Amino acid sequence: MNDLTRLIESNPDVLGGTPIFSGTEVPVKYFFDYLESGENIDSFLARYSEVNRVEAQAVLNYAREATLSQVSVAE
């Protein structure tokens, strides 16, 4: 199991397979939607208390690294 599968899971029996924070029913998309709308991590965590700060920051770090690795491959 890699770090991503510890952070995010997708199961057809839970929200139709939508990627969620592992162990919750909170779609990862909600996190990115919060940030995109100008909200901060604290407001997301206040609304979805089943997700902790370490998990949210780890998802951001993973997205950052995935994005940066794609950019350097394309160059």
Secondary structure, DSSP 8 states (H G I E B T S, - for coil): --HHHHHEE--TTSGGG--EETTSS-BHHHHHHHHHTT--HHHHHHH-TTS-HHHHHHHHHHHHHHHHHHHHHH-
